[in-house]
Amino acid sequence: MLPDEVTGDELDAEARAELRTLPKDLATKVARHLVMAGQLSEDEPEKAYKHARAARRLASRVGIVREAAGLAAYRAEEWGEALAELRAARRLSAGDESYLPVMADCERGLGRPERALELVKAPEAARLDPMGRVELRIVESGVRRDLGQYDAAVVTLQIPELRDRRLRPWSARLFYAYADALVEAGRAGEASDWFARSAAADRDGETDAAERYAELEGLHILDTEEEDEEAEAARSEEGGAPDLGEPEVAEMAEAEDAVTEAPEPEPEGVIEVVAATAIEFKPADPEILDVPAEDVPEAPAVFLEPDHADDEERPPADS
C-alpha cells in the first residue's frame, strides 16, 4: 500500500532521470515504491524489501530499480536474491563497481568465503572510491575471521584510513570493525581503546560501540535522560510536592545547613560515577588517530558506573 503523501518526487534527480525511460504513470508508481523502500530500509527492512520487489516487477530493465531491490534484499538478509539483483544492476549500469563490497558480503552470508575473497581481489576493486575500499576491507576482515584467520583479520584493517588524522564518514565503522577483529584475536585491551574511538566517532549512533566498550571495561551505561523522564512521571503521578508551612521550611533549611557544615563521608566500596566525556583513552599506537580537537565529536550523553552484577551481595551502607 502506497501512502498518498508519497509522490515519487522525493527521489534524487539522478534516479528520476533513469526512470524517464518508462511511461509517466508507470515511472511515478515505481518511484513511489522506491521512496518507500528507502524510507523503511533502516527500521522495517522486510517492508522495504516488499516495496523494492514491487518496483522490480514493474521495471526490471532499469538499473536503479535492480540496485534498490538488491540493497533492500541485502538489508533483509536475503543474500541469494541480493546477489542476483546486484549482478543485474552492474550489467545494466555498465559495470558499476560500487556494489562489490555488498556482493562480497552476500557471498559471505551464503557461507562461501572463498568466493567472497575472489570478489575482494578482483581487478575491479582497485577502481573503488575510498569509501568502497574501506567497506571492502571490512568485509575481507570478516571473511578472514570466518576462516579462523584472526591475526590476518586484524592486519587486513591496518590500512592508511585507520591512521587518518581526520574523522571520515567511514571512521566509526572502520574503528568498530578493527576493535571487533582485535577481540577475536584475543587482544581485548587494545579492542577497548578502539571501541571507545568508534563510539566517539559515531555521531548517528549506528553502532553499539559504547556498549561494547562498557562490556570490556566492566561498566554499566546509564541513560540519564530516561531516568529523568521516569522521575518526572513519578512526581506527576504523586500529584507534585506537598505544600510546606513556614515552620517546616525553617527546619529543612537548618537540616541543609548542618549537612553543609559536616559533609557525609563517602561510603566504603562506592566508586564515583564519571561522565563519559571525562574519560581519557590512550592510543595503542602514537601514530594512529591523532585527530585534531575540533574534529572530535561530542561523546554521547551517558554515564558509566562499575558493573557489580557478578559481585557478592553487598550489605547496606548504613549497617
C-alpha positions in Angstrom: 0.0 0.0 0.0 1.4 3.4 -1.0 0.7 6.4 1.2 -0.9 9.3 -0.6 1.7 11.7 0.7 4.5 9.8 -1.1 4.5 11.2 -4.6 7.8 9.9 -6.0 9.3 13.4 -6.3 11.3 12.6 -3.2 13.8 10.6 -5.3 17.0 12.3 -6.2 17.3 13.8 -9.7 19.6 11.1 -11.0 17.2 8.3 -10.1 14.2 10.2 -11.5 16.2 10.7 -14.8 16.8 7.0 -15.1 13.0 6.3 -14.7 12.2 8.6 -17.6 12.6 5.7 -20.0 9.2 4.4 -18.6 5.7 5.8 -19.3 4.9 8.7 -17.0 2.3 6.9 -14.9 4.4 3.8 -14.5 7.5 5.8 -13.7 5.6 7.6 -10.9 4.4 4.3 -9.4 7.9 2.8 -9.5 9.3 6.0 -7.9 6.8 5.9 -5.1 7.8 2.2 -4.3 11.4 3.2 -4.4 10.8 6.1 -2.0 9.0 3.8 0.4 11.8 1.2 0.2 14.3 3.9 1.1 12.3 5.3 4.0 11.7 1.9 5.6 15.1 0.4 5.0 16.6 1.0 8.4 13.6 0.3 10.7 11.5 -2.1 8.7 13.7 -3.9 6.2 11.1 -6.6 5.4 8.6 -4.0 4.3 11.2 -2.1 2.4 12.1 -5.3 0.6 8.5 -5.8 -0.4 8.3 -2.3 -1.9 11.6 -2.9 -3.8 10.3 -6.1 -5.2 7.1 -4.4 -6.3 9.2 -1.8 -8.2 11.3 -4.6 -9.7 8.1 -6.3 -11.1 7.1 -3.1 -12.8 10.5 -2.1 -14.2 13.0 -4.9 -14.2 15.1 -3.4 -17.0 16.0 -0.2 -15.1 19.4 -0.3 -13.3 18.4 1.9 -10.4 15.4 -0.4 -9.7 17.5 -3.5 -9.7 20.0 -1.8 -7.4 17.3 -0.8 -5.0 15.9 -4.3 -5.0 19.4 -5.8 -4.3 20.2 -3.4 -1.4 16.7 -4.0 0.1 17.2 -7.8 -0.1 20.7 -7.4 1.4 19.3 -5.5 4.4 16.6 -8.1 4.8 19.4 -10.8 4.8 18.1 -12.4 1.6 21.7 -13.0 0.4 21.0 -15.0 -2.7 18.4 -12.6 -4.2 20.5 -9.6 -3.2 23.5 -11.1 -5.1 21.4 -11.8 -8.2 19.9 -8.3 -8.2 23.2 -6.5 -7.8 24.8 -8.6 -10.6 21.9 -7.5 -12.8 22.3 -3.9 -11.7 26.0 -4.0 -12.6 25.2 -5.2 -16.1 22.5 -2.5 -16.6 24.8 0.2 -15.2 27.8 -0.5 -17.4 29.8 -2.4 -14.8 29.3 -0.1 -11.8 31.9 -1.3 -9.2 30.3 0.3 -6.1 28.3 -2.9 -5.4 31.4 -5.0 -4.9 31.6 -4.8 -1.1 27.9 -5.7 -0.7 28.2 -8.6 -3.2 31.3 -9.9 -1.3 29.3 -9.7 1.9 26.4 -11.6 0.3 28.9 -14.4 -0.6 30.0 -14.4 3.0 26.3 -14.6 4.1 25.8 -17.6 1.9 28.7 -19.4 3.6 31.1 -19.0 0.6 34.1 -17.2 1.9 36.4 -18.3 -0.9 34.0 -16.6 -3.5 33.9 -13.6 -1.3 37.7 -13.3 -1.4 37.6 -13.7 -5.2 35.5 -10.5 -5.3 37.7 -8.8 -2.8 40.8 -9.5 -5.0 39.1 -8.8 -8.3 40.7 -6.1 -10.6 37.6 -4.0 -10.4 38.2 -3.5 -6.7 41.1 -1.1 -7.5 38.6 1.3 -9.1 36.5 1.7 -5.9 36.3 5.1 -4.2 37.8 5.5 -0.7 34.5 4.6 1.0 34.2 1.5 -1.2 37.8 0.4 -0.5 37.2 0.7 3.3 34.0 -1.3 3.1 35.6 -4.0 1.1 38.4 -4.3 3.7 35.8 -4.6 6.4 34.2 -7.4 4.5 37.5 -9.1 3.9 38.3 -8.9 7.6 35.0 -10.6 8.4 35.8 -13.3 5.9 39.2 -13.9 7.4 37.5 -14.4 10.8 35.1 -16.8 9.3 38.0 -18.8 8.1 39.6 -18.7 11.6 42.4 -16.4 10.4 42.1 -14.0 13.3 45.5 -12.3 13.1 45.0 -11.8 9.3 41.6 -10.2 10.1 43.4 -7.6 12.2 46.2 -7.0 9.7 43.6 -6.6 6.9 42.3 -3.5 8.6 45.6 -1.8 9.3 45.2 0.5 6.3 46.1 4.1 5.9 42.5 5.1 6.5 42.8 3.7 10.1 45.5 6.3 10.8 43.7 9.2 9.1 44.1 12.3 11.2 40.6 13.5 10.5 37.3 11.8 11.1 35.7 10.5 7.9 32.3 9.1 7.0 33.7 5.6 7.4 35.7 6.2 10.6 33.1 4.8 13.1 32.6 1.6 11.1 36.3 1.1 10.5 37.3 1.6 14.1 34.5 -0.7 15.2 35.5 -3.5 12.8 39.1 -3.2 13.9 38.1 -3.4 17.5 35.9 -6.5 16.8 38.8 -8.2 15.0 41.1 -7.5 18.0 38.6 -9.1 20.3 38.5 -12.2 18.1 42.3 -12.3 18.1 42.4 -12.2 21.9 43.6 -8.6 22.2 40.8 -7.2 24.3 42.9 -4.5 25.9 43.6 -2.9 22.5 40.0 -3.5 21.4 38.6 -1.5 24.3 40.5 1.6 23.1 39.2 1.2 19.5 35.6 0.7 20.7 36.0 4.0 22.6 37.2 5.7 19.4 34.4 4.2 17.4 31.8 5.5 20.0 33.3 9.0 19.8 33.2 9.0 16.0 29.7 7.5 15.8 27.7 10.7 15.6 24.5 9.0 14.5 24.5 6.0 16.9 24.9 3.5 14.1 27.0 1.1 16.1 26.9 -0.3 19.7 30.5 0.7 20.2 29.7 2.4 23.6 28.1 -0.8 24.9 31.0 -3.0 23.7 33.5 -0.6 25.4 31.5 -0.8 28.6 31.3 -4.6 28.4 35.0 -4.9 28.1 35.7 -2.4 30.9 33.0 -4.0 33.2 30.9 -0.8 33.3 27.2 0.0 33.1 25.9 2.6 30.7 23.2 4.7 32.4 20.7 6.6 30.3 20.3 9.7 32.5 17.7 11.3 30.2 15.4 8.2 30.6 15.9 8.3 34.4 14.9 12.0 34.5 11.8 11.2 32.5 10.8 8.4 34.8 11.4 10.6 37.9 9.2 13.3 36.4 6.5 10.8 35.6 6.6 9.5 39.1 6.2 13.0 40.5 3.3 13.7 38.3 1.5 10.6 39.5 2.0 11.6 43.1 0.4 15.0 42.3 3.5 17.1 42.9 5.3 18.0 46.1 3.2 18.8 49.2 2.9 22.4 50.4 5.0 23.2 53.4 4.3 25.8 56.1 6.9 28.2 57.5 8.0 26.0 60.4 8.6 23.0 58.2 10.6 25.2 55.7 12.8 26.6 58.6 13.5 23.0 59.8 14.5 21.9 56.3 16.9 24.9 56.0 18.5 24.1 59.3 19.0 20.5 58.2 20.6 21.6 55.0 23.0 23.9 56.8 24.0 21.0 59.1 24.7 18.8 56.1 26.8 21.6 54.5 28.9 22.1 57.7 29.5 18.4 58.2 29.9 16.6 54.8 28.9 13.0 54.8 31.8 10.6 54.4 31.9 8.6 51.2 30.7 5.0 51.9 33.3 2.3 51.5 33.3 0.5 48.3 31.4 3.1 46.3 33.2 4.5 43.2 32.4 7.9 41.8 30.2 7.9 38.7 32.1 9.5 35.8 30.7 11.2 32.8 31.7 9.5 29.5 33.1 12.8 28.2 35.6 12.9 31.0 37.2 9.6 30.2 40.6 9.7 28.5 41.8 7.0 26.2 45.4 6.4 25.5 46.2 5.4 21.9 47.5 1.9 21.2 49.9 3.5 18.7 51.0 7.1 18.8 50.8 7.3 15.1 47.2 6.1 15.0 44.3 8.5 15.1 45.9 11.8 16.0 42.6 13.6 15.5 42.6 17.4 15.9 40.4 18.6 18.8 38.0 20.4 16.5 37.2 17.2 14.6 36.4 15.1 17.6 32.6 14.8 18.0 30.9 15.1 21.4 30.6 11.9 23.2 27.0 10.6 23.9 25.3 11.9 27.0 25.7 8.7 29.0 27.3 7.9 32.3 29.4 4.9 33.3 29.4 3.1 36.6 31.1 -0.1 37.8 29.3 -3.3 37.0 28.8 -5.2 40.2 26.4 -7.8 38.7 28.9 -10.6 39.4 29.9 -9.4 42.9 28.6 -10.9 46.1 25.6 -9.2 47.7 26.8 -6.0 49.4 25.5 -5.0 52.9 23.6 -1.7 53.2 25.8 1.4 53.5 24.4 2.2 57.0 24.8 -1.3 58.5 
